[in-house]
Amino acid sequence: MFEAFTIRDAEIQDMPKIIEIYNTTIAGRMVTADLEPVSVESRMQWFNDHSPTLRPLWVVEMDGIICAWVSFQSFYGRPAYNATAEISIYIHQDFRGKKLGKFLIQKAIDACPKLEIKTLLGFIFGHNEPSINLFNRFGFEKWAHLPNVAVLDGIERDLLILGKRIV
């Protein structure tokens, strides 16, 4: 099934679809701390912070349609942390529950040596059990628990930092 998917570096013209997929996750209060939809314009610096050779932003296509994206982001923004990156995976609602997340995490892990990444992190809300379970399947462990650091619709939520050393 996964042979039907193409992964490539994102281009500026992909931004509307990337943002559309991202915005579909906001209302569920499981994936992002954004409370309102974001705009392409508001995310341009984020897009520009990515680079194919260091911190890629990938789009995943099936039959030429973007159905997911994967982002590698620098952790903490200081040079000593260059071998550590945060991974984010966002999947279009029509493609969720089809094991695409597993496929994309494995692709990300496989890319780490080339990207000179030795540690991958996932920042996941404590109540997002599907994502926690997904990351755990790949050997990510809970490295930090930040209790009640987010407020979503009046409910305080925990943030977990899951980590994995890539060897």
OpenMM code with the backbone's topology and positions (N, CA, C; nanometers):
from openmm import Vec3, app, unit

residues = "MET PHE GLU ALA PHE THR ILE ARG ASP ALA GLU ILE GLN ASP MET PRO LYS ILE ILE GLU ILE TYR ASN THR THR ILE ALA GLY ARG MET VAL THR ALA ASP LEU GLU PRO VAL SER VAL GLU SER ARG MET GLN TRP PHE ASN ASP HIS SER PRO THR LEU ARG PRO LEU TRP VAL VAL GLU MET ASP GLY ILE ILE CYS ALA TRP VAL SER PHE GLN SER PHE TYR GLY ARG PRO ALA TYR ASN ALA THR ALA GLU ILE SER ILE TYR ILE HIS GLN ASP PHE ARG GLY LYS LYS LEU GLY LYS PHE LEU ILE GLN LYS ALA ILE ASP ALA CYS PRO LYS LEU GLU ILE LYS THR LEU LEU GLY PHE ILE PHE GLY HIS ASN GLU PRO SER ILE ASN LEU PHE ASN ARG PHE GLY PHE GLU LYS TRP ALA HIS LEU PRO ASN VAL ALA VAL LEU ASP GLY ILE GLU ARG ASP LEU LEU ILE LEU GLY LYS ARG ILE VAL".split()
positions = [
    Vec3(0.0823, -0.1197, 0.0000),
    Vec3(0.0000, 0.0000, 0.0000),
    Vec3(0.0862, 0.1255, 0.0000),
    Vec3(0.1963, 0.1243, 0.0787),
    Vec3(0.2755, 0.2453, 0.0945),
    Vec3(0.3546, 0.2804, -0.0306),
    Vec3(0.3627, 0.1876, -0.1267),
    Vec3(0.4287, 0.2177, -0.2528),
    Vec3(0.3547, 0.3282, -0.3266),
    Vec3(0.2270, 0.3470, -0.2946),
    Vec3(0.1468, 0.4501, -0.3608),
    Vec3(0.1804, 0.5900, -0.3110),
    Vec3(0.2562, 0.6001, -0.2012),
    Vec3(0.2897, 0.7301, -0.1433),
    Vec3(0.4259, 0.7776, -0.1913),
    Vec3(0.4341, 0.9058, -0.2172),
    Vec3(0.5594, 0.9713, -0.2528),
    Vec3(0.5920, 1.0721, -0.1440),
    Vec3(0.7153, 1.0704, -0.0968),
    Vec3(0.7609, 1.1685, 0.0013),
    Vec3(0.8620, 1.2582, -0.0683),
    Vec3(0.8407, 1.3885, -0.0550),
    Vec3(0.9328, 1.4837, -0.1164),
    Vec3(0.9456, 1.6064, -0.0276),
    Vec3(1.0497, 1.6849, -0.0527),
    Vec3(1.0673, 1.8091, 0.0201),
    Vec3(0.9545, 1.9059, -0.0171),
    Vec3(0.9027, 1.9726, 0.0836),
    Vec3(0.7948, 2.0691, 0.0609),
    Vec3(0.8469, 2.1896, -0.0156),
    Vec3(0.7595, 2.2460, -0.0955),
    Vec3(0.7877, 2.3685, -0.1698),
    Vec3(0.6873, 2.4739, -0.1262),
    Vec3(0.7199, 2.5973, -0.1520),
    Vec3(0.6362, 2.7083, -0.1065),
    Vec3(0.4911, 2.6929, -0.1523),
    Vec3(0.4705, 2.6413, -0.2705),
    Vec3(0.3332, 2.6261, -0.3219),
    Vec3(0.2547, 2.5171, -0.2484),
    Vec3(0.3228, 2.4372, -0.1652),
    Vec3(0.2550, 2.3353, -0.0845),
    Vec3(0.1965, 2.3920, 0.0444),
    Vec3(0.2359, 2.5128, 0.0783),
    Vec3(0.1953, 2.5688, 0.2069),
    Vec3(0.0440, 2.5730, 0.2300),
    Vec3(-0.0376, 2.6118, 0.1341),
    Vec3(-0.1824, 2.6107, 0.1624),
    Vec3(-0.2335, 2.4737, 0.2059),
    Vec3(-0.1867, 2.3678, 0.1427),
    Vec3(-0.2323, 2.2329, 0.1793),
    Vec3(-0.1740, 2.1909, 0.3143),
    Vec3(-0.0482, 2.2244, 0.3406),
    Vec3(0.0134, 2.1942, 0.4698),
    Vec3(-0.0673, 2.2604, 0.5812),
    Vec3(-0.1000, 2.3861, 0.5628),
    Vec3(-0.1755, 2.4607, 0.6636),
    Vec3(-0.3183, 2.4079, 0.6748),
    Vec3(-0.3770, 2.3703, 0.5639),
    Vec3(-0.5129, 2.3125, 0.5678),
    Vec3(-0.5148, 2.1861, 0.6540),
    Vec3(-0.4190, 2.0975, 0.6327),
    Vec3(-0.4119, 1.9739, 0.7114),
    Vec3(-0.3902, 2.0076, 0.8584),
    Vec3(-0.2987, 2.0979, 0.8857),
    Vec3(-0.2720, 2.1383, 1.0237),
    Vec3(-0.3978, 2.1931, 1.0900),
    Vec3(-0.4659, 2.2825, 1.0218),
    Vec3(-0.5841, 2.3468, 1.0799),
    Vec3(-0.6967, 2.2483, 1.1107),
    Vec3(-0.7022, 2.1364, 1.0390),
    Vec3(-0.8077, 2.0378, 1.0677),
    Vec3(-0.7871, 1.9702, 1.2026),
    Vec3(-0.6674, 1.9811, 1.2588),
    Vec3(-0.6405, 1.9149, 1.3868),
    Vec3(-0.6710, 2.0035, 1.5068),
    Vec3(-0.6893, 2.1323, 1.4852),
    Vec3(-0.7026, 2.2259, 1.5976),
    Vec3(-0.8286, 2.1986, 1.6800),
    Vec3(-0.9396, 2.1806, 1.6164),
    Vec3(-1.0666, 2.1639, 1.6884),
    Vec3(-1.0675, 2.0410, 1.7794),
    Vec3(-0.9938, 1.9366, 1.7444),
    Vec3(-0.9922, 1.8142, 1.8238),
    Vec3(-0.9197, 1.8271, 1.9562),
    Vec3(-0.8387, 1.9310, 1.9719),
    Vec3(-0.7674, 1.9593, 2.0970),
    Vec3(-0.6810, 1.8414, 2.1435),
    Vec3(-0.6280, 1.7657, 2.0486),
    Vec3(-0.5440, 1.6507, 2.0812),
    Vec3(-0.4004, 1.6679, 2.0323),
    Vec3(-0.3799, 1.7518, 1.9320),
    Vec3(-0.2537, 1.7496, 1.8608),
    Vec3(-0.1732, 1.8789, 1.8745),
    Vec3(-0.2384, 1.9919, 1.8741),
    Vec3(-0.1678, 2.1187, 1.8744),
    Vec3(-0.2210, 2.2114, 1.9831),
    Vec3(-0.1361, 2.3015, 2.0279),
    Vec3(-0.1762, 2.4001, 2.1277),
    Vec3(-0.2337, 2.5260, 2.0631),
    Vec3(-0.2360, 2.5312, 1.9307),
    Vec3(-0.3060, 2.6421, 1.8660),
    Vec3(-0.4548, 2.6271, 1.8934),
    Vec3(-0.5199, 2.7388, 1.9184),
    Vec3(-0.6626, 2.7369, 1.9517),
    Vec3(-0.7497, 2.7851, 1.8369),
    Vec3(-0.6901, 2.8556, 1.7421),
    Vec3(-0.7599, 2.9071, 1.6244),
    Vec3(-0.6796, 2.8685, 1.5008),
    Vec3(-0.7463, 2.8581, 1.3867),
    Vec3(-0.6724, 2.8272, 1.2634),
    Vec3(-0.5612, 2.9287, 1.2373),
    Vec3(-0.4530, 2.8795, 1.1801),
    Vec3(-0.3406, 2.9653, 1.1439),
    Vec3(-0.3469, 2.9940, 0.9945),
    Vec3(-0.2744, 3.0957, 0.9516),
    Vec3(-0.2707, 3.1318, 0.8095),
    Vec3(-0.1371, 3.0912, 0.7494),
    Vec3(-0.1346, 3.0818, 0.6191),
    Vec3(-0.0097, 3.0549, 0.5488),
    Vec3(0.0917, 3.1636, 0.5835),
    Vec3(0.0476, 3.2875, 0.5808),
    Vec3(0.1378, 3.3991, 0.6081),
    Vec3(0.2003, 3.3890, 0.7471),
    Vec3(0.1215, 3.3489, 0.8454),
    Vec3(0.1727, 3.3406, 0.9822),
    Vec3(0.2728, 3.2270, 1.0002),
    Vec3(0.2766, 3.1344, 0.9070),
    Vec3(0.3663, 3.0187, 0.9193),
    Vec3(0.4847, 3.0224, 0.8218),
    Vec3(0.5043, 3.1358, 0.7548),
    Vec3(0.6132, 3.1428, 0.6566),
    Vec3(0.7516, 3.1329, 0.7215),
    Vec3(0.7706, 3.1939, 0.8369),
    Vec3(0.9010, 3.1827, 0.9025),
    Vec3(0.9282, 3.0376, 0.9403),
    Vec3(0.8261, 2.9683, 0.9898),
    Vec3(0.8376, 2.8255, 1.0210),
    Vec3(0.8797, 2.7483, 0.8963),
    Vec3(0.8153, 2.7753, 0.7829),
    Vec3(0.8501, 2.7084, 0.6573),
    Vec3(0.9966, 2.7367, 0.6222),
    Vec3(1.0361, 2.8619, 0.6332),
    Vec3(1.1723, 2.9021, 0.5964),
    Vec3(1.2783, 2.8475, 0.6919),
    Vec3(1.2400, 2.8091, 0.8114),
    Vec3(1.3337, 2.7508, 0.9067),
    Vec3(1.3735, 2.6078, 0.8703),
    Vec3(1.3041, 2.5489, 0.7745),
    Vec3(1.3344, 2.4129, 0.7310),
    Vec3(1.4350, 2.4150, 0.6153),
    Vec3(1.5108, 2.3066, 0.6052),
    Vec3(1.6009, 2.2895, 0.4910),
    Vec3(1.6119, 2.1405, 0.4609),
    Vec3(1.6158, 2.1043, 0.3348),
    Vec3(1.6197, 1.9618, 0.2985),
    Vec3(1.7375, 1.8853, 0.3563),
    Vec3(1.8501, 1.9515, 0.3796),
    Vec3(1.9694, 1.8807, 0.4242),
    Vec3(1.9878, 1.8790, 0.5757),
    Vec3(1.9167, 1.9654, 0.6479),
    Vec3(1.9364, 1.9740, 0.7925),
    Vec3(1.8067, 1.9490, 0.8697),
    Vec3(1.7022, 2.0223, 0.8385),
    Vec3(1.5721, 2.0116, 0.9054),
    Vec3(1.4625, 2.0103, 0.7982),
    Vec3(1.4417, 1.8941, 0.7367),
    Vec3(1.3468, 1.8896, 0.6259),
    Vec3(1.2012, 1.9060, 0.6688),
    Vec3(1.1247, 1.9510, 0.5742),
    Vec3(0.9786, 1.9519, 0.5808),
    Vec3(0.9349, 1.8721, 0.4595),
    Vec3(0.8758, 1.7564, 0.4851),
    Vec3(0.8338, 1.6685, 0.3765),
    Vec3(0.6835, 1.6762, 0.3581),
    Vec3(0.6410, 1.6633, 0.2340),
    Vec3(0.5004, 1.6392, 0.2070),
    Vec3(0.4879, 1.4970, 0.1540),
    Vec3(0.3751, 1.4374, 0.1836),
    Vec3(0.3464, 1.3007, 0.1425),
    Vec3(0.2300, 1.3079, 0.0448),
    Vec3(0.2508, 1.2522, -0.0730),
    Vec3(0.1491, 1.2577, -0.1777),
    Vec3(0.1026, 1.1185, -0.2168),
    Vec3(-0.0225, 1.1129, -0.2563),
    Vec3(-0.0780, 0.9935, -0.3189),
    Vec3(-0.1548, 1.0433, -0.4400),
    Vec3(-0.1167, 0.9936, -0.5556),
    Vec3(-0.1780, 1.0373, -0.6810),
    Vec3(-0.1730, 1.1890, -0.6962),
    Vec3(-0.0606, 1.2487, -0.6547),
    Vec3(-0.0408, 1.3917, -0.6705),
    Vec3(-0.1123, 1.4786, -0.5691),
    Vec3(-0.1815, 1.4174, -0.4730),
    Vec3(-0.2549, 1.4917, -0.3698),
    Vec3(-0.1777, 1.4814, -0.2385),
    Vec3(-0.1536, 1.5958, -0.1743),
    Vec3(-0.0852, 1.5954, -0.0454),
    Vec3(-0.1798, 1.5426, 0.0616),
    Vec3(-0.1367, 1.4362, 0.1287),
    Vec3(-0.2226, 1.3727, 0.2292),
    Vec3(-0.1612, 1.3765, 0.3692),
    Vec3(-0.0351, 1.4222, 0.3796),
    Vec3(0.0304, 1.4304, 0.5095),
    Vec3(0.1564, 1.5146, 0.4951),
    Vec3(0.2123, 1.5512, 0.6099),
    Vec3(0.3427, 1.6170, 0.6089),
    Vec3(0.4191, 1.5820, 0.7353),
    Vec3(0.5508, 1.5928, 0.7244),
    Vec3(0.6419, 1.5601, 0.8333),
    Vec3(0.7411, 1.6754, 0.8467),
    Vec3(0.7593, 1.7210, 0.9702),
    Vec3(0.8506, 1.8315, 0.9964),
    Vec3(0.9566, 1.7884, 1.0964),
    Vec3(1.0814, 1.8226, 1.0661),
    Vec3(1.1906, 1.8119, 1.1607),
    Vec3(1.2229, 1.9545, 1.2040),
    Vec3(1.2227, 1.9793, 1.3346),
    Vec3(1.2530, 2.1122, 1.3845),
    Vec3(1.3666, 2.1047, 1.4845),
    Vec3(1.4485, 2.2084, 1.4843),
    Vec3(1.5585, 2.2143, 1.5795),
    Vec3(1.5043, 2.2224, 1.7212),
    Vec3(1.5775, 2.1605, 1.8116),
    Vec3(1.5420, 2.1634, 1.9526),
    Vec3(1.6204, 2.2735, 2.0211),
    Vec3(1.5537, 2.3643, 2.0816),
    Vec3(1.6084, 2.4673, 2.1686),
    Vec3(1.6921, 2.5728, 2.0984),
    Vec3(1.7219, 2.5573, 1.9703),
    Vec3(1.7832, 2.6628, 1.8917),
    Vec3(1.9259, 2.7006, 1.9231),
    Vec3(1.9997, 2.6151, 1.9898),
    Vec3(2.1403, 2.6448, 2.0188),
    Vec3(2.2275, 2.5350, 1.9572),
    Vec3(2.3489, 2.5713, 1.9124),
    Vec3(2.4326, 2.4778, 1.8360),
    Vec3(2.4621, 2.3442, 1.9049),
    Vec3(2.4742, 2.3433, 2.0363),
    Vec3(2.5059, 2.2178, 2.1043),
    Vec3(2.3950, 2.1134, 2.0886),
    Vec3(2.2763, 2.1584, 2.0497),
    Vec3(2.1629, 2.0674, 2.0322),
    Vec3(2.1387, 2.0303, 1.8848),
    Vec3(2.2338, 2.0589, 1.7979),
    Vec3(2.2121, 2.0343, 1.6543),
    Vec3(2.1819, 1.8892, 1.6205),
    Vec3(2.2243, 1.7949, 1.7025),
    Vec3(2.1998, 1.6527, 1.6739),
    Vec3(2.0661, 1.6056, 1.7303),
    Vec3(1.9853, 1.7000, 1.7793),
    Vec3(1.8534, 1.6681, 1.8344),
    Vec3(1.7474, 1.7431, 1.7554),
    Vec3(1.6401, 1.6740, 1.7201),
    Vec3(1.5315, 1.7368, 1.6454),
    Vec3(1.3967, 1.6870, 1.6969),
    Vec3(1.3002, 1.7760, 1.6868),
    Vec3(1.1608, 1.7411, 1.7163),
    Vec3(1.0953, 1.6998, 1.5854),
    Vec3(1.0199, 1.5919, 1.5905),
    Vec3(0.9464, 1.5470, 1.4727),
    Vec3(0.7976, 1.5724, 1.4940),
    Vec3(0.7330, 1.6209, 1.3890),
    Vec3(0.5877, 1.6391, 1.3886),
    Vec3(0.5317, 1.5727, 1.2646),
    Vec3(0.4217, 1.5025, 1.2824),
    Vec3(0.3550, 1.4351, 1.1708),
    Vec3(0.2077, 1.4753, 1.1739),
    Vec3(0.1606, 1.5253, 1.0607),
    Vec3(0.0203, 1.5635, 1.0474),
    Vec3(-0.0367, 1.4933, 0.9253),
    Vec3(-0.1486, 1.4263, 0.9457),
    Vec3(-0.2087, 1.3438, 0.8405),
    Vec3(-0.3497, 1.3945, 0.8114),
    Vec3(-0.3816, 1.4073, 0.6834),
    Vec3(-0.5160, 1.4475, 0.6418),
    Vec3(-0.6166, 1.3495, 0.7009),
    Vec3(-0.7293, 1.4016, 0.7430),
    Vec3(-0.8292, 1.3185, 0.8118),
    Vec3(-0.8729, 1.1970, 0.7308),
    Vec3(-0.8723, 1.2047, 0.5993),
    Vec3(-0.9126, 1.0904, 0.5164),
    Vec3(-0.8090, 0.9781, 0.5145),
    Vec3(-0.6890, 1.0064, 0.5652),
    Vec3(-0.5814, 0.9079, 0.5610),
    Vec3(-0.5401, 0.8608, 0.7003),
    Vec3(-0.6080, 0.9084, 0.8029),
    Vec3(-0.5762, 0.8658, 0.9392),
    Vec3(-0.6283, 0.7240, 0.9632),
    Vec3(-0.5606, 0.6531, 1.0525),
    Vec3(-0.6041, 0.5174, 1.0861),
    Vec3(-0.5685, 0.4138, 0.9823),
    Vec3(-0.4774, 0.4465, 0.8894),
    Vec3(-0.4401, 0.3536, 0.7823),
    Vec3(-0.2936, 0.3154, 0.7885),
    Vec3(-0.2325, 0.3341, 0.9072),
    Vec3(-0.0926, 0.2985, 0.9311),
    Vec3(0.0073, 0.3901, 0.8609),
    Vec3(-0.0397, 0.5034, 0.8094),
    Vec3(0.0498, 0.5987, 0.7459),
    Vec3(0.1440, 0.6599, 0.8492),
    Vec3(0.0977, 0.6833, 0.9711),
    Vec3(0.1829, 0.7363, 1.0768),
    Vec3(0.3015, 0.6456, 1.1036),
    Vec3(0.2787, 0.5148, 1.1102),
    Vec3(0.3871, 0.4180, 1.1313),
    Vec3(0.4893, 0.4275, 1.0178),
    Vec3(0.4395, 0.4320, 0.8976),
    Vec3(0.5257, 0.4416, 0.7793),
    Vec3(0.6124, 0.5672, 0.7867),
    Vec3(0.5527, 0.6797, 0.8268),
    Vec3(0.6247, 0.8069, 0.8277),
    Vec3(0.7256, 0.8154, 0.9425),
    Vec3(0.6922, 0.7614, 1.0578),
    Vec3(0.7904, 0.7603, 1.1666),
    Vec3(0.9109, 0.6766, 1.1260),
    Vec3(0.8884, 0.5626, 1.0635),
    Vec3(1.0011, 0.4799, 1.0201),
    Vec3(1.0852, 0.5541, 0.9172),
    Vec3(1.0228, 0.6231, 0.8234),
    Vec3(1.0973, 0.7017, 0.7239),
    Vec3(1.1805, 0.8096, 0.7922),
    Vec3(1.1233, 0.8742, 0.8927),
    Vec3(1.1951, 0.9789, 0.9657),
    Vec3(1.3158, 0.9207, 1.0389),
    Vec3(1.2958, 0.8095, 1.1067),
    Vec3(1.4061, 0.7445, 1.1779),
    Vec3(1.5162, 0.7054, 1.0790),
    Vec3(1.4760, 0.6491, 0.9663),
    Vec3(1.5731, 0.6069, 0.8649),
    Vec3(1.6536, 0.7240, 0.8100),
    Vec3(1.5947, 0.8435, 0.8061),
    Vec3(1.6621, 0.9614, 0.7518),
    Vec3(1.7588, 1.0258, 0.8501),
    Vec3(1.7478, 0.9921, 0.9779),
    Vec3(1.8272, 1.0600, 1.0808),
    Vec3(1.9782, 1.0541, 1.0590),
    Vec3(2.0370, 0.9411, 1.0257),
    Vec3(2.1824, 0.9422, 1.0063),
    Vec3(2.2278, 1.0421, 0.8993),
    Vec3(2.1578, 1.0470, 0.7892),
    Vec3(2.1926, 1.1412, 0.6816),
    Vec3(2.1761, 1.2859, 0.7277),
    Vec3(2.0789, 1.3108, 0.8134),
    Vec3(2.0525, 1.4453, 0.8653),
    Vec3(2.1383, 1.4782, 0.9874),
    Vec3(2.2223, 1.3829, 1.0277),
    Vec3(2.3088, 1.3968, 1.1451),
    Vec3(2.2285, 1.4203, 1.2734),
    Vec3(2.1136, 1.3537, 1.2807),
    Vec3(2.0280, 1.3590, 1.3993),
    Vec3(2.0519, 1.2323, 1.4795),
    Vec3(2.0856, 1.2499, 1.6076),
    Vec3(2.1108, 1.1365, 1.6958),
    Vec3(1.9988, 1.1170, 1.7976),
    Vec3(1.9159, 1.2207, 1.8133),
    Vec3(1.8058, 1.2129, 1.9087),
    Vec3(1.6819, 1.2730, 1.8441),
    Vec3(1.5725, 1.1979, 1.8458),
    Vec3(1.4426, 1.2476, 1.7979),
    Vec3(1.3517, 1.2664, 1.9178),
    Vec3(1.2766, 1.3752, 1.9156),
    Vec3(1.1810, 1.4059, 2.0212),
    Vec3(1.0420, 1.4210, 1.9627),
    Vec3(0.9438, 1.3815, 2.0392),
    Vec3(0.8042, 1.4079, 2.0073),
    Vec3(0.7405, 1.4795, 2.1245),
    Vec3(0.6789, 1.5931, 2.1003),
    Vec3(0.6072, 1.6684, 2.2030),
    Vec3(0.4596, 1.6342, 2.1864),
    Vec3(0.4034, 1.5628, 2.2838),
    Vec3(0.2689, 1.5072, 2.2679),
    Vec3(0.1869, 1.5351, 2.3931),
    Vec3(0.0648, 1.5822, 2.3740),
    Vec3(-0.0242, 1.6012, 2.4887),
    Vec3(-0.0448, 1.4676, 2.5596),
    Vec3(-0.0518, 1.4723, 2.6928),
    Vec3(-0.0684, 1.3523, 2.7727),
    Vec3(-0.1973, 1.2769, 2.7454),
    Vec3(-0.2995, 1.3461, 2.6951),
    Vec3(-0.4269, 1.2793, 2.6661),
    Vec3(-0.4343, 1.2264, 2.5224),
    Vec3(-0.3284, 1.2446, 2.4449),
    Vec3(-0.3273, 1.1975, 2.3060),
    Vec3(-0.2706, 1.0556, 2.3009),
    Vec3(-0.3490, 0.9616, 2.3519),
    Vec3(-0.3047, 0.8226, 2.3598),
    Vec3(-0.2698, 0.7606, 2.2250),
    Vec3(-0.3446, 0.7886, 2.1168),
    Vec3(-0.3053, 0.7286, 1.9882),
    Vec3(-0.1631, 0.7676, 1.9465),
    Vec3(-0.1266, 0.8946, 1.9626),
    Vec3(0.0086, 0.9366, 1.9244),
    Vec3(0.1134, 0.8799, 2.0195),
    Vec3(0.0841, 0.8784, 2.1483),
    Vec3(0.1779, 0.8207, 2.2452),
    Vec3(0.2028, 0.6741, 2.2115),
    Vec3(0.0968, 0.6002, 2.1856),
    Vec3(0.1111, 0.4583, 2.1508),
    Vec3(0.1909, 0.4400, 2.0225),
    Vec3(0.1667, 0.5259, 1.9245),
    Vec3(0.2394, 0.5175, 1.7979),
    Vec3(0.3892, 0.5367, 1.8210),
    Vec3(0.4256, 0.6405, 1.8923),
    Vec3(0.5670, 0.6670, 1.9174),
    Vec3(0.6293, 0.5558, 2.0027),
    Vec3(0.5554, 0.5066, 2.1009),
    Vec3(0.6079, 0.3979, 2.1853),
    Vec3(0.6405, 0.2735, 2.1032),
    Vec3(0.5617, 0.2460, 2.0004),
    Vec3(0.5870, 0.1290, 1.9152),
    Vec3(0.7247, 0.1348, 1.8493),
    Vec3(0.7776, 0.2565, 1.8361),
    Vec3(0.9075, 0.2736, 1.7716),
    Vec3(1.0201, 0.2961, 1.8721),
    Vec3(0.9926, 0.2668, 1.9979),
    Vec3(1.0960, 0.2747, 2.0987),
    Vec3(1.1144, 0.4109, 2.1626),
    Vec3(1.0256, 0.5035, 2.1353),
    Vec3(1.0312, 0.6318, 2.2050),
    Vec3(0.9889, 0.6084, 2.3501),
    Vec3(1.0562, 0.6781, 2.4406),
    Vec3(1.0269, 0.6665, 2.5831),
    Vec3(0.9906, 0.8031, 2.6390),
    Vec3(0.9154, 0.8026, 2.7485),
    Vec3(0.8812, 0.9285, 2.8133),
    Vec3(1.0049, 0.9826, 2.8822),
    Vec3(1.0513, 1.0987, 2.8359),
    Vec3(1.1687, 1.1631, 2.8943),
    Vec3(1.1310, 1.2819, 2.9813),
    Vec3(1.0102, 1.3340, 2.9612),
    Vec3(0.9663, 1.4474, 3.0444),
    Vec3(0.8146, 1.4485, 3.0508),
    Vec3(0.7653, 1.4927, 3.1649),
    Vec3(0.6219, 1.5082, 3.1871),
    Vec3(0.6016, 1.6478, 3.2456),
    Vec3(0.5395, 1.7337, 3.1681),
    Vec3(0.5135, 1.8706, 3.2106),
    Vec3(0.3650, 1.8814, 3.2439),
    Vec3(0.3311, 1.8725, 3.3727),
    Vec3(0.1892, 1.8687, 3.4109),
    Vec3(0.1209, 2.0046, 3.3964),
    Vec3(0.0003, 1.9999, 3.3419),
    Vec3(-0.0894, 2.1163, 3.3374),
    Vec3(-0.0274, 2.2402, 3.2739),
    Vec3(0.0529, 2.2244, 3.1700),
    Vec3(0.1196, 2.3393, 3.1080),
    Vec3(0.0394, 2.4023, 2.9942),
    Vec3(-0.0663, 2.3357, 2.9500),
    Vec3(-0.1516, 2.3908, 2.8440),
    Vec3(-0.2948, 2.3961, 2.8940),
    Vec3(-0.3681, 2.4948, 2.8451),
    Vec3(-0.5100, 2.5052, 2.8773),
    Vec3(-0.5876, 2.5023, 2.7455),
    Vec3(-0.6656, 2.3975, 2.7295),
    Vec3(-0.7468, 2.3788, 2.6091),
    Vec3(-0.8935, 2.3785, 2.6497),
    Vec3(-0.9652, 2.4808, 2.6075),
    Vec3(-1.1069, 2.4945, 2.6408),
    Vec3(-1.1308, 2.4860, 2.7908),
    Vec3(-1.0450, 2.5512, 2.8662),
    Vec3(-1.0605, 2.5559, 3.0110),
    Vec3(-1.0088, 2.4344, 3.0854),
    Vec3(-0.9548, 2.3376, 3.0143),
    Vec3(-0.9029, 2.2152, 3.0762),
    Vec3(-0.7505, 2.2174, 3.0700),
    Vec3(-0.6872, 2.2038, 3.1858),
    Vec3(-0.5419, 2.1975, 3.1882),
    Vec3(-0.4956, 2.0624, 3.1351),
    Vec3(-0.3934, 2.0676, 3.0517),
    Vec3(-0.3424, 1.9458, 2.9873),
    Vec3(-0.1930, 1.9322, 3.0083),
    Vec3(-0.1486, 1.8078, 3.0201),
    Vec3(-0.0069, 1.7770, 3.0343),
    Vec3(0.0579, 1.7695, 2.8968),
    Vec3(0.1889, 1.7956, 2.8957),
    Vec3(0.2691, 1.7754, 2.7761),
    Vec3(0.3753, 1.6727, 2.8089),
    Vec3(0.3864, 1.5715, 2.7246),
    Vec3(0.4910, 1.4712, 2.7396),
    Vec3(0.5962, 1.4940, 2.6313),
    Vec3(0.7192, 1.4751, 2.6692),
    Vec3(0.8269, 1.4748, 2.5705),
    Vec3(0.8753, 1.3313, 2.5608),
    Vec3(0.8555, 1.2734, 2.4430),
    Vec3(0.9010, 1.1370, 2.4177),
    Vec3(1.0303, 1.1458, 2.3382),
    Vec3(1.1271, 1.0644, 2.3740),
    Vec3(1.2558, 1.0696, 2.3070),
    Vec3(1.3038, 0.9341, 2.2626),
    Vec3(1.3894, 0.9376, 2.1607),
    Vec3(1.4511, 0.8148, 2.1102),
    Vec3(1.5904, 0.8486, 2.0612),
    Vec3(1.6872, 0.7719, 2.1067),
    Vec3(1.8227, 0.7828, 2.0545),
    Vec3(1.8308, 0.7019, 1.9257),
    Vec3(1.8901, 0.7602, 1.8252),
    Vec3(1.9088, 0.6948, 1.6962),
    Vec3(2.0538, 0.6501, 1.6900),
    Vec3(2.0734, 0.5200, 1.6779),
    Vec3(2.2107, 0.4688, 1.6758),
    Vec3(2.2425, 0.4020, 1.5448),
] * unit.nanometer
topology = app.Topology()
chain = topology.addChain("A")
for resn in residues:
    res = topology.addResidue(resn, chain)
    for name in ("N", "CA", "C"):
        topology.addAtom(name, app.Element.getBySymbol(name[0]), res)
